[in-house]
Amino acid sequence: MSRYFTEDHEWIELDGEIGTVGITDYAQSQLGDIVFVDVPDEGKELTKGDEAAVVESVKAASDVYTPVSGTVIEGNAALAETPALVNEDPEGDGWFFKLTLTDTSELDGLMDEGAYEAFVAKL
């Protein structure tokens, strides 16, 4: 599986044509305690850069953008009951949604883990 990152601190992990999307550990640490997450509905069509989800913390509400275009096949239902999963395991159990990619070439504009770490180090 390959993992890619955006400058908006989203990650996407690929398993074939299926991408799992969430926010990075850096993003959740900037937000603070997560109190609410709204994930997209199954079947929703997203275009790269679209607002796909909302995450609210004690500090602020933020939009989560889709790093690639595709069709949502699953939202993480566990986040409705336990939004703190995003704080506890942002790049694992705290994922937001899964989608079927429509254009894998969009991945070319994303960063790999090393490039993302270098990007965050400059912030």
N, C-alpha and C positions, 0 to 999 in steps of 0.2 A: 504494500500500500504506500502511496505517496501523499505527503502532506504539503500544502501550500499556504501562504499567508498574504494578507492584504495590508496596506498602510493604515487602514481603519481598524486593524487588530482583530480581523476575523480569520479563522482558519478553515480549510476544507481538506478532508482526507478522502482520497479516492480508493474505491474498490471496484475496479472495472469502470462501468459507466455511472456508478452510484457515488455521489459525494455526500459526506456528512459534514455539516457546517456548525461552527460554534465561535465563541470569542476566546481570545488568548488569555493566559494567566496574567499578562501585563494589563489587559483591558479590565479584567475583573478586579485586579488590585487597585486600579484607578477609580473604579466605581464604588468600592466599599461593599457593605452588606447588601446583597441582592434580595429584594422583597417581592418582586413580581416579574414574570416573564410571559410574553404573549408570542407564541410561535405561529407560523403560517399554517393554514388548513391544507390537508391532503388535496391534491389536484390543482393547487394554485400555480399559475404560470409566472415565472420570475425571469426578468431580464437582468443581466449583469449590472450591478450597482443599485438595483431596486431596494427600497426598504422592505425587508422580509420579516423582521421580528422587532419587538420592543423589549428592552430590559430596564427595570426600574430598581434603583437602589435607594438607600437612605439619603444619598447625596443628590442624585439626578436621575432623569429618565433619558435613555439613549436609544437611537435606532440601530438595528443590526442590518447590514446590507448584504445582499447575496454576492459572493465573489465571482460567480459564473451564472449563466442562464440555464434554466431547466424547469422541470415540473416537480413540485413537492410530492414526495411519496409518503412522508411521515413527519409529524412534529413530535418532539419529545414530550409526551404526556406527563412524565414524572415531574417536569418543571412546574406544572400547575400546582401540585401538592407540595413540592419541595424546591422552591426557587434557589435555595442556598446551595443546591448541587453545583450551580455555576461557580460559586466561590470555592467549594470543596474540591471539585474536579473539573475545571473549565475545559480541559482538552481531552476529557474522557466522558464520564457519565453526565456531565453538564452540557452536552451537545444540544443544539437547538432544533435542527431539522435535517432531513435527508432529501436529496433530489436526484432525478435522472438528468444528467447533463445533455444539453442540446448542441453544444459547440465546444469540444475539448480544446480547440485552439485558444480559447479565452484563458486557459491556464498559463499560457506563455507570458502573460503580463503580471503574474504573481511571483512572490518570493519563495525560495526554499527556506528551510529552517536556519541555515547559516546566514543568509542575507537578512532574514527577519531579525535575528539576534543582533546583527550589526546595526540595523535600523533602530531598534529599541535602545541600544547602547548610546545612541546620539541624542535621544530625547531628554 
